[in-house]
Amino acid sequence: MKNNMKTNSEKIVEILKAEVESYVDYDNLDYMASLTDQGVDSLDFNNVLLVIEEEYDIEIPDSIIGELDTVNALVIYINSRTSA
């Protein structure tokens, strides 16, 4: 990992802010709500996943992408893939 000082949830929010060009209210971001319901479209979501894969040096299987529709789900997945 590139920056061990930040939590995975903080990094994911930073990635969202950098990659999502829609109107997402980051001050009131609900980690349990669907990212789509919060303004993230499918193209932006795919870009976010690509950056996450690069940042964490992991590959997210297509078969589970639909399950990773919240910040919380992304954090849980990343934690499961990066913890030793």
C-alpha positions in Angstrom: 0.0 0.0 0.0 1.2 3.5 -0.7 0.0 5.4 2.4 -0.4 3.3 5.5 -1.3 6.3 7.6 -4.8 6.6 6.2 -7.6 4.2 6.8 -9.1 2.3 3.9 -12.3 4.3 4.2 -10.5 7.6 4.0 -8.6 6.4 0.9 -11.8 5.3 -0.8 -13.4 8.7 -0.1 -10.3 10.4 -1.6 -10.5 8.1 -4.6 -14.2 8.9 -5.0 -13.5 12.7 -4.8 -10.8 12.4 -7.4 -12.7 10.2 -9.9 -16.3 11.1 -9.6 -17.4 14.2 -11.5 -21.0 14.2 -10.4 -22.6 16.0 -7.6 -21.8 13.8 -4.6 -22.4 15.4 -1.1 -19.1 14.3 0.5 -20.0 16.1 3.8 -23.0 13.8 4.2 -21.7 10.7 2.4 -23.5 7.6 3.8 -21.1 4.7 3.9 -24.0 2.2 4.0 -26.1 3.7 1.1 -25.7 2.8 -2.5 -23.1 4.9 -4.3 -25.5 5.1 -7.2 -28.2 6.6 -5.0 -25.6 9.2 -3.9 -24.8 10.4 -7.4 -22.1 8.0 -8.6 -22.9 6.8 -12.2 -21.7 3.5 -13.6 -18.8 4.9 -15.6 -17.5 6.8 -12.5 -17.9 3.7 -10.4 -15.9 1.6 -12.9 -13.1 4.3 -12.8 -13.2 4.2 -9.0 -12.8 0.4 -9.1 -9.8 0.6 -11.5 -8.1 3.1 -9.2 -8.8 0.9 -6.2 -7.3 -2.1 -8.0 -4.2 -0.1 -8.8 -3.9 1.5 -5.3 -4.2 -1.8 -3.5 -2.6 -4.0 -6.1 -5.6 -6.3 -6.2 -8.0 -7.5 -8.9 -11.7 -7.2 -8.3 -13.6 -10.1 -10.0 -16.4 -9.0 -12.3 -18.7 -11.5 -10.4 -18.7 -9.4 -7.2 -18.7 -5.9 -8.5 -22.4 -5.6 -8.0 -21.9 -6.4 -4.3 -19.5 -3.5 -3.9 -22.1 -0.7 -4.2 -21.4 1.1 -0.9 -18.3 2.6 0.7 -18.7 0.1 3.5 -18.8 -2.9 1.1 -15.6 -1.6 -0.6 -13.8 -1.2 2.7 -14.8 -4.6 3.9 -13.6 -6.2 0.6 -10.3 -4.3 0.6 -9.7 -5.2 4.3 -10.3 -8.8 3.4 -7.9 -8.7 0.5 -5.1 -6.7 2.1 -4.9 -8.0 5.7 -2.2 -10.6 6.3 
